[in-house]
Amino acid sequence: MKNRISISETVSWFLGLIIFTLGILNLILIHPVPGLTYVLFSLLFFPPVERFFRRKFGISIPFAALLVFALVIFWFTLGVSDLGEMYGL
């Protein structure tokens, strides 16, 4: 059995780390509620958590849905939230 990392797993890790970072920044700079929300949302993107949900509950989120969800989070963070306004984005 080969341990191969697919492109979707790599992108999921990358998006999860970006959203986790946005959560930590919101937690420190803005307010704890959106920060904790982003940190919890970031867990959906990490492949080990996805495998856990698939194994325990039979729930699997399609990769395309994760991409759309990530775009909505980025749009909200940089366009509407205080974090985007703080840095003039």
Biopython code that builds the backbone (N, CA, C, O; Angstrom):
import numpy as np
from Bio.PDB.StructureBuilder import StructureBuilder

atoms = [
    (1, "MET", "N", (0.840, -1.170, 0.000)),
    (1, "MET", "CA", (0.000, 0.000, 0.000)),
    (1, "MET", "C", (0.889, 1.238, 0.000)),
    (1, "MET", "O", (1.761, 1.392, 0.855)),
    (2, "LYS", "N", (0.660, 2.104, -0.955)),
    (2, "LYS", "CA", (1.458, 3.330, -1.055)),
    (2, "LYS", "C", (0.741, 4.456, -0.326)),
    (2, "LYS", "O", (-0.483, 4.573, -0.365)),
    (3, "ASN", "N", (1.530, 5.265, 0.329)),
    (3, "ASN", "CA", (0.986, 6.459, 0.964)),
    (3, "ASN", "C", (1.172, 7.614, -0.011)),
    (3, "ASN", "O", (2.254, 8.195, -0.101)),
    (4, "ARG", "N", (0.114, 7.938, -0.737)),
    (4, "ARG", "CA", (0.171, 9.029, -1.697)),
    (4, "ARG", "C", (-0.736, 10.143, -1.218)),
    (4, "ARG", "O", (-1.845, 9.909, -0.736)),
    (5, "ILE", "N", (-0.248, 11.337, -1.361)),
    (5, "ILE", "CA", (-1.040, 12.503, -0.998)),
    (5, "ILE", "C", (-1.629, 13.079, -2.277)),
    (5, "ILE", "O", (-0.903, 13.408, -3.215)),
    (6, "SER", "N", (-2.937, 13.197, -2.304)),
    (6, "SER", "CA", (-3.593, 13.724, -3.491)),
    (6, "SER", "C", (-3.588, 15.256, -3.463)),
    (6, "SER", "O", (-3.304, 15.875, -2.438)),
    (7, "ILE", "N", (-3.905, 15.835, -4.594)),
    (7, "ILE", "CA", (-3.952, 17.292, -4.695)),
    (7, "ILE", "C", (-5.064, 17.841, -3.809)),
    (7, "ILE", "O", (-4.903, 18.890, -3.186)),
    (8, "SER", "N", (-6.184, 17.139, -3.751)),
    (8, "SER", "CA", (-7.292, 17.617, -2.924)),
    (8, "SER", "C", (-6.918, 17.620, -1.441)),
    (8, "SER", "O", (-7.333, 18.517, -0.708)),
    (9, "GLU", "N", (-6.142, 16.635, -0.987)),
    (9, "GLU", "CA", (-5.696, 16.636, 0.408)),
    (9, "GLU", "C", (-4.737, 17.782, 0.675)),
    (9, "GLU", "O", (-4.806, 18.419, 1.726)),
    (10, "THR", "N", (-3.843, 18.051, -0.266)),
    (10, "THR", "CA", (-2.902, 19.158, -0.102)),
    (10, "THR", "C", (-3.636, 20.493, -0.046)),
    (10, "THR", "O", (-3.331, 21.343, 0.790)),
    (11, "VAL", "N", (-4.601, 20.669, -0.939)),
    (11, "VAL", "CA", (-5.391, 21.905, -0.942)),
    (11, "VAL", "C", (-6.218, 22.004, 0.336)),
    (11, "VAL", "O", (-6.364, 23.095, 0.887)),
    (12, "SER", "N", (-6.759, 20.895, 0.813)),
    (12, "SER", "CA", (-7.527, 20.902, 2.052)),
    (12, "SER", "C", (-6.672, 21.312, 3.239)),
    (12, "SER", "O", (-7.100, 22.111, 4.073)),
    (13, "TRP", "N", (-5.455, 20.761, 3.317)),
    (13, "TRP", "CA", (-4.541, 21.168, 4.396)),
    (13, "TRP", "C", (-4.229, 22.659, 4.303)),
    (13, "TRP", "O", (-4.235, 23.359, 5.315)),
    (14, "PHE", "N", (-3.958, 23.144, 3.100)),
    (14, "PHE", "CA", (-3.619, 24.549, 2.904)),
    (14, "PHE", "C", (-4.788, 25.455, 3.312)),
    (14, "PHE", "O", (-4.597, 26.425, 4.045)),
    (15, "LEU", "N", (-5.990, 25.139, 2.838)),
    (15, "LEU", "CA", (-7.162, 25.935, 3.187)),
    (15, "LEU", "C", (-7.455, 25.868, 4.684)),
    (15, "LEU", "O", (-7.820, 26.871, 5.296)),
    (16, "GLY", "N", (-7.296, 24.687, 5.266)),
    (16, "GLY", "CA", (-7.507, 24.544, 6.707)),
    (16, "GLY", "C", (-6.545, 25.401, 7.509)),
    (16, "GLY", "O", (-6.939, 26.025, 8.494)),
    (17, "LEU", "N", (-5.284, 25.434, 7.095)),
    (17, "LEU", "CA", (-4.302, 26.256, 7.806)),
    (17, "LEU", "C", (-4.580, 27.746, 7.634)),
    (17, "LEU", "O", (-4.410, 28.521, 8.575)),
    (18, "ILE", "N", (-5.004, 28.151, 6.438)),
    (18, "ILE", "CA", (-5.341, 29.564, 6.202)),
    (18, "ILE", "C", (-6.535, 29.976, 7.066)),
    (18, "ILE", "O", (-6.498, 31.026, 7.707)),
    (19, "ILE", "N", (-7.572, 29.176, 7.089)),
    (19, "ILE", "CA", (-8.760, 29.511, 7.868)),
    (19, "ILE", "C", (-8.455, 29.451, 9.362)),
    (19, "ILE", "O", (-8.979, 30.254, 10.134)),
    (20, "PHE", "N", (-7.616, 28.511, 9.771)),
    (20, "PHE", "CA", (-7.193, 28.455, 11.172)),
    (20, "PHE", "C", (-6.436, 29.724, 11.550)),
    (20, "PHE", "O", (-6.644, 30.270, 12.634)),
    (21, "THR", "N", (-5.557, 30.197, 10.662)),
    (21, "THR", "CA", (-4.818, 31.432, 10.905)),
    (21, "THR", "C", (-5.759, 32.627, 10.993)),
    (21, "THR", "O", (-5.584, 33.490, 11.853)),
    (22, "LEU", "N", (-6.754, 32.687, 10.112)),
    (22, "LEU", "CA", (-7.752, 33.752, 10.182)),
    (22, "LEU", "C", (-8.510, 33.697, 11.505)),
    (22, "LEU", "O", (-8.835, 34.735, 12.081)),
    (23, "GLY", "N", (-8.788, 32.506, 11.977)),
    (23, "GLY", "CA", (-9.464, 32.356, 13.269)),
    (23, "GLY", "C", (-8.614, 32.856, 14.420)),
    (23, "GLY", "O", (-9.119, 33.531, 15.318)),
    (24, "ILE", "N", (-7.330, 32.534, 14.405)),
    (24, "ILE", "CA", (-6.437, 33.005, 15.465)),
    (24, "ILE", "C", (-6.307, 34.521, 15.417)),
    (24, "ILE", "O", (-6.309, 35.173, 16.462)),
    (25, "LEU", "N", (-6.193, 35.098, 14.208)),
    (25, "LEU", "CA", (-6.113, 36.551, 14.080)),
    (25, "LEU", "C", (-7.392, 37.219, 14.582)),
    (25, "LEU", "O", (-7.326, 38.230, 15.282)),
    (26, "ASN", "N", (-8.541, 36.673, 14.237)),
    (26, "ASN", "CA", (-9.799, 37.203, 14.746)),
    (26, "ASN", "C", (-9.889, 37.061, 16.262)),
    (26, "ASN", "O", (-10.397, 37.950, 16.946)),
    (27, "LEU", "N", (-9.403, 35.958, 16.773)),
    (27, "LEU", "CA", (-9.436, 35.710, 18.209)),
    (27, "LEU", "C", (-8.607, 36.739, 18.964)),
    (27, "LEU", "O", (-9.022, 37.224, 20.016)),
    (28, "ILE", "N", (-7.441, 37.072, 18.433)),
    (28, "ILE", "CA", (-6.524, 37.995, 19.107)),
    (28, "ILE", "C", (-6.893, 39.446, 18.840)),
    (28, "ILE", "O", (-6.918, 40.258, 19.765)),
    (29, "LEU", "N", (-7.180, 39.782, 17.587)),
    (29, "LEU", "CA", (-7.314, 41.187, 17.206)),
    (29, "LEU", "C", (-8.739, 41.721, 17.239)),
    (29, "LEU", "O", (-8.927, 42.916, 17.469)),
    (30, "ILE", "N", (-9.737, 40.896, 17.022)),
    (30, "ILE", "CA", (-11.096, 41.395, 16.843)),
    (30, "ILE", "C", (-11.995, 40.990, 18.015)),
    (30, "ILE", "O", (-12.271, 41.797, 18.902)),
    (31, "HIS", "N", (-12.441, 39.750, 18.009)),
    (31, "HIS", "CA", (-13.402, 39.282, 19.010)),
    (31, "HIS", "C", (-13.320, 37.761, 19.084)),
    (31, "HIS", "O", (-13.067, 37.115, 18.067)),
    (32, "PRO", "N", (-13.527, 37.173, 20.262)),
    (32, "PRO", "CA", (-13.404, 35.715, 20.389)),
    (32, "PRO", "C", (-14.451, 34.910, 19.619)),
    (32, "PRO", "O", (-14.157, 33.803, 19.168)),
    (33, "VAL", "N", (-15.657, 35.439, 19.460)),
    (33, "VAL", "CA", (-16.718, 34.637, 18.826)),
    (33, "VAL", "C", (-16.399, 34.291, 17.369)),
    (33, "VAL", "O", (-16.433, 33.112, 17.019)),
    (34, "PRO", "N", (-16.085, 35.280, 16.491)),
    (34, "PRO", "CA", (-15.738, 34.871, 15.123)),
    (34, "PRO", "C", (-14.432, 34.085, 15.072)),
    (34, "PRO", "O", (-14.254, 33.228, 14.207)),
    (35, "GLY", "N", (-13.529, 34.373, 15.989)),
    (35, "GLY", "CA", (-12.270, 33.634, 16.012)),
    (35, "GLY", "C", (-12.484, 32.161, 16.299)),
    (35, "GLY", "O", (-11.931, 31.306, 15.607)),
    (36, "LEU", "N", (-13.282, 31.854, 17.314)),
    (36, "LEU", "CA", (-13.567, 30.452, 17.631)),
    (36, "LEU", "C", (-14.378, 29.784, 16.527)),
    (36, "LEU", "O", (-14.205, 28.596, 16.253)),
    (37, "THR", "N", (-15.262, 30.550, 15.898)),
    (37, "THR", "CA", (-16.047, 29.998, 14.793)),
    (37, "THR", "C", (-15.139, 29.596, 13.636)),
    (37, "THR", "O", (-15.291, 28.512, 13.072)),
    (38, "TYR", "N", (-14.201, 30.465, 13.282)),
    (38, "TYR", "CA", (-13.266, 30.138, 12.206)),
    (38, "TYR", "C", (-12.380, 28.954, 12.566)),
    (38, "TYR", "O", (-12.096, 28.113, 11.713)),
    (39, "VAL", "N", (-11.944, 28.879, 13.810)),
    (39, "VAL", "CA", (-11.109, 27.747, 14.221)),
    (39, "VAL", "C", (-11.908, 26.449, 14.099)),
    (39, "VAL", "O", (-11.381, 25.442, 13.629)),
    (40, "LEU", "N", (-13.170, 26.466, 14.517)),
    (40, "LEU", "CA", (-14.000, 25.263, 14.385)),
    (40, "LEU", "C", (-14.287, 24.925, 12.922)),
    (40, "LEU", "O", (-14.287, 23.754, 12.543)),
    (41, "PHE", "N", (-14.533, 25.953, 12.097)),
    (41, "PHE", "CA", (-14.742, 25.711, 10.667)),
    (41, "PHE", "C", (-13.493, 25.138, 10.009)),
    (41, "PHE", "O", (-13.589, 24.322, 9.092)),
    (42, "SER", "N", (-12.319, 25.563, 10.475)),
    (42, "SER", "CA", (-11.082, 25.079, 9.864)),
    (42, "SER", "C", (-10.905, 23.577, 10.071)),
    (42, "SER", "O", (-10.246, 22.912, 9.272)),
    (43, "LEU", "N", (-11.487, 23.048, 11.130)),
    (43, "LEU", "CA", (-11.365, 21.609, 11.374)),
    (43, "LEU", "C", (-12.011, 20.779, 10.275)),
    (43, "LEU", "O", (-11.600, 19.645, 10.032)),
    (44, "LEU", "N", (-13.021, 21.338, 9.608)),
    (44, "LEU", "CA", (-13.675, 20.610, 8.517)),
    (44, "LEU", "C", (-12.733, 20.345, 7.350)),
    (44, "LEU", "O", (-12.949, 19.409, 6.580)),
    (45, "PHE", "N", (-11.698, 21.155, 7.212)),
    (45, "PHE", "CA", (-10.824, 21.061, 6.052)),
    (45, "PHE", "C", (-9.677, 20.072, 6.241)),
    (45, "PHE", "O", (-9.097, 19.623, 5.252)),
    (46, "PHE", "N", (-9.338, 19.725, 7.458)),
    (46, "PHE", "CA", (-8.202, 18.838, 7.687)),
    (46, "PHE", "C", (-8.581, 17.387, 7.384)),
    (46, "PHE", "O", (-9.585, 16.896, 7.901)),
    (47, "PRO", "N", (-7.796, 16.696, 6.556)),
    (47, "PRO", "CA", (-8.142, 15.319, 6.161)),
    (47, "PRO", "C", (-8.321, 14.332, 7.314)),
    (47, "PRO", "O", (-9.211, 13.487, 7.224)),
    (48, "PRO", "N", (-7.524, 14.383, 8.405)),
    (48, "PRO", "CA", (-7.789, 13.421, 9.485)),
    (48, "PRO", "C", (-9.168, 13.602, 10.128)),
    (48, "PRO", "O", (-9.805, 12.620, 10.509)),
    (49, "VAL", "N", (-9.626, 14.836, 10.249)),
    (49, "VAL", "CA", (-10.956, 15.088, 10.823)),
    (49, "VAL", "C", (-12.032, 14.606, 9.855)),
    (49, "VAL", "O", (-13.042, 14.042, 10.276)),
    (50, "GLU", "N", (-11.817, 14.825, 8.573)),
    (50, "GLU", "CA", (-12.770, 14.358, 7.567)),
    (50, "GLU", "C", (-12.870, 12.836, 7.581)),
    (50, "GLU", "O", (-13.962, 12.280, 7.467)),
    (51, "ARG", "N", (-11.735, 12.168, 7.719)),
    (51, "ARG", "CA", (-11.749, 10.699, 7.796)),
    (51, "ARG", "C", (-12.475, 10.218, 9.058)),
    (51, "ARG", "O", (-13.181, 9.210, 9.029)),
    (52, "PHE", "N", (-12.292, 10.957, 10.175)),
    (52, "PHE", "CA", (-12.979, 10.612, 11.411)),
    (52, "PHE", "C", (-14.491, 10.688, 11.230)),
    (52, "PHE", "O", (-15.208, 9.764, 11.616)),
    (53, "PHE", "N", (-14.989, 11.795, 10.639)),
    (53, "PHE", "CA", (-16.424, 11.937, 10.415)),
    (53, "PHE", "C", (-16.952, 10.871, 9.461)),
    (53, "PHE", "O", (-18.056, 10.359, 9.646)),
    (54, "ARG", "N", (-16.171, 10.540, 8.451)),
    (54, "ARG", "CA", (-16.606, 9.520, 7.498)),
    (54, "ARG", "C", (-16.686, 8.156, 8.171)),
    (54, "ARG", "O", (-17.615, 7.389, 7.921)),
    (55, "ARG", "N", (-15.700, 7.851, 9.034)),
    (55, "ARG", "CA", (-15.661, 6.546, 9.684)),
    (55, "ARG", "C", (-16.727, 6.426, 10.781)),
    (55, "ARG", "O", (-17.408, 5.404, 10.865)),
    (56, "LYS", "N", (-16.876, 7.444, 11.610)),
    (56, "LYS", "CA", (-17.795, 7.373, 12.750)),
    (56, "LYS", "C", (-19.250, 7.618, 12.373)),
    (56, "LYS", "O", (-20.145, 6.924, 12.857)),
    (57, "PHE", "N", (-19.488, 8.600, 11.513)),
    (57, "PHE", "CA", (-20.854, 9.013, 11.235)),
    (57, "PHE", "C", (-21.306, 8.748, 9.802)),
    (57, "PHE", "O", (-22.487, 8.899, 9.489)),
    (58, "GLY", "N", (-20.387, 8.357, 8.937)),
    (58, "GLY", "CA", (-20.737, 8.123, 7.546)),
    (58, "GLY", "C", (-20.971, 9.401, 6.763)),
    (58, "GLY", "O", (-21.617, 9.378, 5.715)),
    (59, "ILE", "N", (-20.448, 10.523, 7.263)),
    (59, "ILE", "CA", (-20.632, 11.820, 6.620)),
    (59, "ILE", "C", (-19.347, 12.200, 5.902)),
    (59, "ILE", "O", (-18.263, 12.165, 6.485)),
    (60, "SER", "N", (-19.477, 12.561, 4.641)),
    (60, "SER", "CA", (-18.330, 13.021, 3.866)),
    (60, "SER", "C", (-18.730, 14.274, 3.105)),
    (60, "SER", "O", (-19.719, 14.275, 2.373)),
    (61, "ILE", "N", (-17.959, 15.340, 3.279)),
    (61, "ILE", "CA", (-18.237, 16.595, 2.590)),
    (61, "ILE", "C", (-17.468, 16.574, 1.268)),
    (61, "ILE", "O", (-16.257, 16.357, 1.264)),
    (62, "PRO", "N", (-18.154, 16.796, 0.153)),
    (62, "PRO", "CA", (-17.465, 16.802, -1.141)),
    (62, "PRO", "C", (-16.432, 17.929, -1.216)),
    (62, "PRO", "O", (-16.602, 18.990, -0.615)),
    (63, "PHE", "N", (-15.371, 17.675, -1.959)),
    (63, "PHE", "CA", (-14.282, 18.651, -2.067)),
    (63, "PHE", "C", (-14.765, 19.953, -2.690)),
    (63, "PHE", "O", (-14.338, 21.029, -2.271)),
    (64, "ALA", "N", (-15.641, 19.877, -3.675)),
    (64, "ALA", "CA", (-16.170, 21.097, -4.309)),
    (64, "ALA", "C", (-16.940, 21.949, -3.302)),
    (64, "ALA", "O", (-16.862, 23.177, -3.342)),
    (65, "ALA", "N", (-17.683, 21.308, -2.400)),
    (65, "ALA", "CA", (-18.413, 22.049, -1.368)),
    (65, "ALA", "C", (-17.440, 22.727, -0.404)),
    (65, "ALA", "O", (-17.693, 23.842, 0.051)),
    (66, "LEU", "N", (-16.336, 22.060, -0.095)),
    (66, "LEU", "CA", (-15.320, 22.674, 0.761)),
    (66, "LEU", "C", (-14.695, 23.898, 0.097)),
    (66, "LEU", "O", (-14.430, 24.900, 0.762)),
    (67, "LEU", "N", (-14.461, 23.818, -1.206)),
    (67, "LEU", "CA", (-13.900, 24.974, -1.917)),
    (67, "LEU", "C", (-14.866, 26.160, -1.893)),
    (67, "LEU", "O", (-14.450, 27.296, -1.666)),
    (68, "VAL", "N", (-16.139, 25.901, -2.125)),
    (68, "VAL", "CA", (-17.138, 26.972, -2.090)),
    (68, "VAL", "C", (-17.220, 27.549, -0.677)),
    (68, "VAL", "O", (-17.298, 28.765, -0.507)),
    (69, "PHE", "N", (-17.202, 26.693, 0.324)),
    (69, "PHE", "CA", (-17.250, 27.139, 1.711)),
    (69, "PHE", "C", (-16.030, 28.000, 2.047)),
    (69, "PHE", "O", (-16.159, 29.016, 2.730)),
    (70, "ALA", "N", (-14.859, 27.604, 1.575)),
    (70, "ALA", "CA", (-13.647, 28.388, 1.813)),
    (70, "ALA", "C", (-13.740, 29.756, 1.140)),
    (70, "ALA", "O", (-13.337, 30.760, 1.727)),
    (71, "LEU", "N", (-14.264, 29.807, -0.082)),
    (71, "LEU", "CA", (-14.427, 31.088, -0.766)),
    (71, "LEU", "C", (-15.389, 32.012, -0.019)),
    (71, "LEU", "O", (-15.158, 33.218, 0.061)),
    (72, "VAL", "N", (-16.455, 31.451, 0.524)),
    (72, "VAL", "CA", (-17.403, 32.250, 1.306)),
    (72, "VAL", "C", (-16.735, 32.775, 2.571)),
    (72, "VAL", "O", (-16.954, 33.926, 2.949)),
    (73, "ILE", "N", (-15.938, 31.964, 3.219)),
    (73, "ILE", "CA", (-15.231, 32.405, 4.428)),
    (73, "ILE", "C", (-14.246, 33.514, 4.088)),
    (73, "ILE", "O", (-14.179, 34.516, 4.801)),
    (74, "PHE", "N", (-13.478, 33.353, 3.008)),
    (74, "PHE", "CA", (-12.526, 34.399, 2.614)),
    (74, "PHE", "C", (-13.246, 35.684, 2.244)),
    (74, "PHE", "O", (-12.803, 36.772, 2.610)),
    (75, "TRP", "N", (-14.347, 35.567, 1.525)),
    (75, "TRP", "CA", (-15.115, 36.737, 1.116)),
    (75, "TRP", "C", (-15.647, 37.466, 2.342)),
    (75, "TRP", "O", (-15.555, 38.691, 2.432)),
    (76, "PHE", "N", (-16.200, 36.716, 3.277)),
    (76, "PHE", "CA", (-16.733, 37.334, 4.485)),
    (76, "PHE", "C", (-15.623, 37.978, 5.311)),
    (76, "PHE", "O", (-15.795, 39.083, 5.825)),
    (77, "THR", "N", (-14.493, 37.299, 5.443)),
    (77, "THR", "CA", (-13.405, 37.809, 6.271)),
    (77, "THR", "C", (-12.799, 39.070, 5.687)),
    (77, "THR", "O", (-12.581, 40.046, 6.405)),
    (78, "LEU", "N", (-12.528, 39.059, 4.411)),
    (78, "LEU", "CA", (-11.831, 40.196, 3.813)),
    (78, "LEU", "C", (-12.776, 41.300, 3.361)),
    (78, "LEU", "O", (-12.346, 42.444, 3.212)),
    (79, "GLY", "N", (-14.038, 40.994, 3.140)),
    (79, "GLY", "CA", (-14.953, 42.000, 2.634)),
    (79, "GLY", "C", (-15.876, 42.607, 3.668)),
    (79, "GLY", "O", (-16.204, 43.791, 3.587)),
    (80, "VAL", "N", (-16.298, 41.818, 4.635)),
    (80, "VAL", "CA", (-17.332, 42.277, 5.545)),
    (80, "VAL", "C", (-16.822, 42.451, 6.971)),
    (80, "VAL", "O", (-17.257, 43.367, 7.670)),
    (81, "SER", "N", (-15.924, 41.605, 7.408)),
    (81, "SER", "CA", (-15.545, 41.612, 8.819)),
    (81, "SER", "C", (-14.587, 42.747, 9.160)),
    (81, "SER", "O", (-14.083, 43.440, 8.277)),
    (82, "ASP", "N", (-14.349, 42.921, 10.434)),
    (82, "ASP", "CA", (-13.457, 43.962, 10.936)),
    (82, "ASP", "C", (-11.996, 43.674, 10.605)),
    (82, "ASP", "O", (-11.190, 44.602, 10.531)),
    (83, "LEU", "N", (-11.646, 42.421, 10.406)),
    (83, "LEU", "CA", (-10.261, 42.087, 10.091)),
    (83, "LEU", "C", (-9.858, 42.654, 8.737)),
    (83, "LEU", "O", (-8.736, 43.134, 8.578)),
    (84, "GLY", "N", (-10.754, 42.605, 7.766)),
    (84, "GLY", "CA", (-10.474, 43.205, 6.456)),
    (84, "GLY", "C", (-10.371, 44.712, 6.523)),
    (84, "GLY", "O", (-9.531, 45.310, 5.849)),
    (85, "GLU", "N", (-11.223, 45.337, 7.335)),
    (85, "GLU", "CA", (-11.193, 46.780, 7.478)),
    (85, "GLU", "C", (-9.959, 47.242, 8.243)),
    (85, "GLU", "O", (-9.466, 48.348, 8.022)),
    (86, "MET", "N", (-9.473, 46.421, 9.114)),
    (86, "MET", "CA", (-8.324, 46.784, 9.941)),
    (86, "MET", "C", (-7.067, 47.018, 9.088)),
    (86, "MET", "O", (-6.253, 47.891, 9.389)),
    (87, "TYR", "N", (-6.930, 46.244, 8.051)),
    (87, "TYR", "CA", (-5.744, 46.330, 7.202)),
    (87, "TYR", "C", (-6.038, 46.987, 5.860)),
    (87, "TYR", "O", (-5.176, 46.998, 4.982)),
    (88, "GLY", "N", (-7.214, 47.523, 5.688)),
    (88, "GLY", "CA", (-7.554, 48.254, 4.465)),
    (88, "GLY", "C", (-7.677, 47.369, 3.241)),
    (88, "GLY", "O", (-7.366, 47.802, 2.132)),
    (89, "LEU", "N", (-8.127, 46.135, 3.424)),
    (89, "LEU", "CA", (-8.279, 45.227, 2.284)),
    (89, "LEU", "C", (-9.616, 45.383, 1.639)),
    (89, "LEU", "O", (-9.915, 44.695, 0.662)),
]
sb = StructureBuilder()
sb.init_structure("model")
sb.init_model(0)
sb.init_chain("A")
sb.init_seg("    ")
for serial, (resi, resn, name, xyz) in enumerate(atoms, 1):
    if name == "N":
        sb.init_residue(resn, " ", resi, " ")
    sb.init_atom(name, np.array(xyz, "f"), 0.0, 1.0, " ", f" {name:<3s}", serial, name[0])
structure = sb.get_structure()
